[in-house]
Amino acid sequence: METSKFWLHLETAAAWMLGILWAAPLIYAFWAAFHPPEFAVRFDMTAPLTLANFIEAWTTAPFARYFINTILYTFMTTSLQFVLCTLAAYAFACYEWKGRDLAFSLILVQLMVMPDQLLVVNYQTMTALNLVDTIPAISLPYIASAFGVFLLRQNFKQVPLALAEAARVEGAGPLTILLKVYVPLSKSVYLAYGLVSVSWHWNNFLWPLVITNSVTTRPITVGLSIFGSPENGVNFAIVSAGTLMSVAPLLISFLLFQRQFVQSFMRAGIK
Amino acid sequence: MNPKIARHVYGWLLFTPAAIFFILFTHYPIVWSFFLSFFSNPRGSRAAVFVGLQNYAYLIEDPIFWQALKNNLIYAFGTIPVTISLAMLMAVWVNRRMTGRAFVRAAYFTPTILPMIAIANIWLFFYTPGVGLFDNILKSLGVSGRNWLGNPDTALACLMVIAVWKDAGFFMIFYLAALQGIPKDVVEAGKIEGAGRFYFFRRVTFPLLMPTTVFVVFNALINTFRIIDHIFILTKGGPDNATELLLYYLFQTAFEFWDTAYAAVLTVVIMTILMGLALAQFKVLERRTHYQ
């Protein structure tokens, strides 16, 4: 009994050490961001705190504009995903139509090959549509999401048929049934999907990098990559401040709604 | 409307909006990439011409492609076992009662929600020669530092460390979900039998986590063809192509060298690998169903 207790304490200690190790890079970024640059590698507890790095970062690069772009692009993507995936999931879950199974297996393809890898042709498409360097161009390749269709279809299938039948008897049409029965009963899935989608698109980089080339469209990740690139010679304290600023909205909401985040990712992963 | 026809009409009407975007940005690009890969690049007024397998012949002769493929394999097989072992360990630790569990779990998971670009910015400073954090720590230990990212022997490893740090907490949550799904009576039975913690893990928990492990392994493999953002900040594929991964090479070919035909070939290669992976996952899951 004594040894097992000792063992459990040892495990707790190890878990803590790994936790500190895992948190260290971020804590370090906080240290660098809130202290004058000369303290970047000198861990002197008496070092003065300062916000100068944040002010400097904010004035060096158009962060406000990057934030607006990111919010617009993320909001547009997630809301259009909700609409398109809800309609498609409803079709797959509740109707039997000719070609349904074939259509479903064709959607499956997107779980293997995502728009991230198809950027060459998608760039040509955007050029042809005259959409290069616009916010819709960042968003459009992602709005039909196989992942979203699967997730919602799975959930719609679990809604008791009797509920839909009752609504039908009362004279509700297909869209009313969808909006009054299926969607309200799937709130938690929408929350999960929304959180995953927002954090995914907030962090997305490669496609936005390719398709944007001006301040008025660039999302924060692309802006940050320009800001932080060593060629710009910005010192580390300021890069840290800029980096923390750009992750702040996501980081704060994660720390506030940790449980929802973790559960959402879990739920989204296990289909 | 005749209800027999209605379901077909409704089905298609509901599916059409999504279908348009699926076709435009997933299916058409897949087909068109194949098509483009058999043509030359249009130059000036000269239109693209059919060149058969010429672009593929170039691929076979291209040492950078082979280097990138090799790097992708090293990257995948170097990171995945470490990430998975850590993820399992984290999940087992966080799944039990302990002081400060919330902090520890948040610490493990936080890197997951940060953008790779932000992470690379932070780690860049750790790796900077001379003034960077690692070199400073080494200096205080009396060891001379090195150019971590500038040396072909260490550059890829530097990227791999970051990948492990970012992904372990993400995969932890899938193991956590699986652990919570293990029936209580199995755990109780183990306790009554007096099974030690390690023995129990090896003989009961680990096999029960197998389906999760399969899921995680394939996800991690796919990720190596998706997340290459840190390369942009840290190494840009160098030094001497030591950190060239396939998707990054595709990006360079398409948007730095503007060689669309060859980029199409690389797209086809990546698609083929991803479809092969999906097929393999399907086969493995089929064979492993008895675990569930």
Interface residues (C-beta under 8 A of the other chain):
Chain A: S4 W7 E11 T12 A14 A15 W16 L18 G19 I20 W22 A23 P25 L26 Y28 A29 A32 A40 V41 V83 L84 C85 L87 A88 Y90 A91 F92 Y95 E96 W97 K98 G99 R100 A103 L106 I107 V109 Q110 L111 M112 V113 M114 P115 D116 Q117 L118 L119 V120 V121 N122 Y123 Q124 T125 L140 P141 Y142 I143 A144 A146 V149 P174 S199 W202 N203 F205 L206 L209 V210 I220 T221 L224 S225 G228 S229 P230 F236 V239 S240 G242 T243 S246 V247 L250 L251 F254 L255 Q258 F261 V262 F265 M266 G269 I270
Chain B: R7 H8 Y10 G11 W12 L13 L14 F15 P17 A18 A19 I20 F21 F22 L24 F25 T26 H27 Y28 P29 I30 W32 S33 L36 L86 L89 M90 W93 V94 M98 T99 G100 A102 F103 V104 R105 A106 A107 Y108 F109 T110 P111 T112 I113 L114 P115 M116 I117 A118 I119 A120 N121 I122 W123 L124 F125 F126 T128 V131 G132 L133 N136 W165 A168 G169 F170 I173 F174 L176 A177 R197 F215 N219 I222 F225 R226 I228 D229 F232 I233 L247 L250 F251 A254 F255 T260 A263 A264 T267 I270 M271 L274 M275 L277 A278
